Amino acid sequence: MIKQATIDTGPLVASLDDDEKFHRWAVEQIENLAAPLLVCEAVFTETMFLLKRLPAAQVAVIKLLENGALKIKFSLAENATAVKTLLSKHSDSGISLADQYNLRHVARLSGFACLFYCGCVF
C-alpha cells in the first residue's frame, strides 16, 4: 500500500462518478492508497465543479474531508511565488493551476510519495 499520495482531479472525479469511463479503475487504485489522500485547493474546487451534476457525489467529497480520508494539504497562499515561477516556466505546456500545485506539493514532500494523476478529459 502506498503510504502517502496526492490525488489529482481526474481520478478523484472518476472514483465518485459511476458513469465515468475509468470509474472502476480509479476505485481499484484508490483502494491501494493509504488515507488521507492529499489534494490542493484547486483540485478540490475542480472536483466539486466537475461533479456539479451529481449532488450526492459532491456530498461524498465533503464527507471524505470530514472523515479524514481526504485532506487539503497544499495552500496557494503559502506557495504563490513557487507556483507563479512554475506557471511562467511551463506557460507553453498548457498545464493547469491544479497540476502546478500538485507538482510543487509532491516536490516538497519528504519520504516516499505518489502523485495519482490521469490525463483524462472530462
C-alpha positions as CSV (number, residue, x, y, z in Angstrom):
1,M,0.0,0.0,0.0
2,I,1.3,3.5,-0.9
3,K,1.6,5.4,2.3
4,Q,1.3,9.0,1.0
5,A,-0.4,10.0,-2.1
6,T,-1.5,13.3,-3.7
7,I,-4.6,12.7,-5.9
8,D,-5.5,14.8,-8.9
9,T,-8.9,15.8,-10.1
10,G,-9.4,13.2,-12.8
11,P,-9.0,10.1,-10.7
12,L,-11.0,11.6,-7.8
13,V,-13.9,12.5,-10.0
14,A,-13.8,9.1,-11.8
15,S,-13.9,7.4,-8.4
16,L,-17.1,9.2,-7.5
17,D,-18.9,9.1,-10.8
18,D,-20.3,5.7,-11.6
19,D,-20.8,6.7,-15.2
20,E,-17.2,7.7,-15.7
21,K,-15.3,5.5,-18.2
22,F,-12.5,4.9,-15.7
23,H,-14.7,4.6,-12.6
24,R,-13.8,1.0,-11.7
25,W,-10.1,1.5,-12.4
26,A,-10.0,4.7,-10.2
27,V,-11.7,3.0,-7.3
28,E,-9.4,0.0,-7.5
29,Q,-6.3,2.3,-7.5
30,I,-7.6,4.3,-4.6
31,E,-8.1,1.2,-2.5
32,N,-4.3,0.8,-2.7
33,L,-3.6,4.2,-1.3
34,A,-3.4,5.0,2.4
35,A,-5.6,7.7,3.8
36,P,-5.6,10.6,3.8
37,L,-5.4,11.3,0.1
38,L,-3.8,14.7,-0.2
39,V,-5.3,17.4,-2.5
40,C,-4.7,21.0,-3.1
41,E,-7.3,23.7,-3.1
42,A,-7.5,23.8,-6.9
43,V,-8.1,20.0,-7.2
44,F,-10.9,20.3,-4.6
45,T,-12.5,23.1,-6.4
46,E,-12.2,21.4,-9.8
47,T,-13.6,18.2,-8.4
48,M,-16.7,20.0,-6.9
49,F,-17.2,21.8,-10.3
50,L,-17.0,18.6,-12.4
51,L,-19.4,16.8,-10.0
52,K,-22.0,19.6,-10.2
53,R,-24.5,17.4,-11.9
54,L,-24.1,14.8,-9.2
55,P,-25.0,16.4,-5.9
56,A,-24.6,13.1,-4.0
57,A,-21.1,12.8,-5.2
58,Q,-20.4,16.4,-4.1
59,V,-21.7,15.5,-0.6
60,A,-19.4,12.4,-0.7
61,V,-16.4,14.7,-1.3
62,I,-17.3,16.7,1.7
63,K,-17.7,13.6,3.8
64,L,-14.3,12.4,2.7
65,L,-12.9,15.7,4.1
66,E,-14.9,15.3,7.3
67,N,-13.8,11.7,8.0
68,G,-10.2,12.4,7.2
69,A,-9.9,10.2,4.1
70,L,-9.2,13.4,2.0
71,K,-7.1,16.3,3.2
72,I,-6.5,19.7,1.7
73,K,-2.8,19.8,2.3
74,F,-1.4,22.5,0.0
75,S,-2.2,26.2,0.1
76,L,-1.7,28.5,-2.8
77,A,-1.3,31.5,-0.5
78,E,1.7,29.8,1.1
79,N,3.3,28.8,-2.2
80,A,2.3,31.6,-4.6
81,T,5.8,32.6,-5.6
82,A,6.9,29.0,-6.4
83,V,3.6,28.3,-8.3
84,K,4.0,31.6,-10.2
85,T,7.5,30.5,-11.2
86,L,6.3,27.1,-12.4
87,L,3.4,28.7,-14.4
88,S,5.9,31.0,-16.1
89,K,8.4,28.2,-16.8
90,H,5.7,25.9,-18.3
91,S,3.5,28.6,-19.9
92,D,3.6,26.9,-23.3
93,S,2.6,23.5,-22.0
94,G,-1.0,24.3,-21.1
95,I,-0.5,22.8,-17.7
96,S,-3.3,23.8,-15.3
97,L,-3.0,25.6,-11.9
98,A,-4.0,22.3,-10.2
99,D,-1.2,20.5,-12.0
100,Q,1.3,23.2,-10.9
101,Y,0.0,22.9,-7.3
102,N,0.5,19.1,-7.5
103,L,4.0,19.3,-8.9
104,R,5.0,21.8,-6.3
105,H,3.4,19.8,-3.5
106,V,5.0,16.4,-4.4
107,A,8.4,18.1,-4.8
108,R,8.2,19.3,-1.3
109,L,7.1,16.1,0.4
110,S,9.7,14.2,2.3
111,G,9.9,10.5,2.1
112,F,8.1,8.3,-0.4
113,A,5.1,10.0,-2.1
114,C,2.9,9.3,-5.1
115,L,1.0,11.6,-7.4
116,F,-2.1,9.8,-8.6
117,Y,-2.7,11.6,-11.9
118,C,-4.6,10.6,-15.0
119,G,-4.7,12.6,-18.3
120,C,-8.4,12.0,-18.8
121,V,-10.5,14.8,-20.3
122,F,-13.9,15.3,-18.7
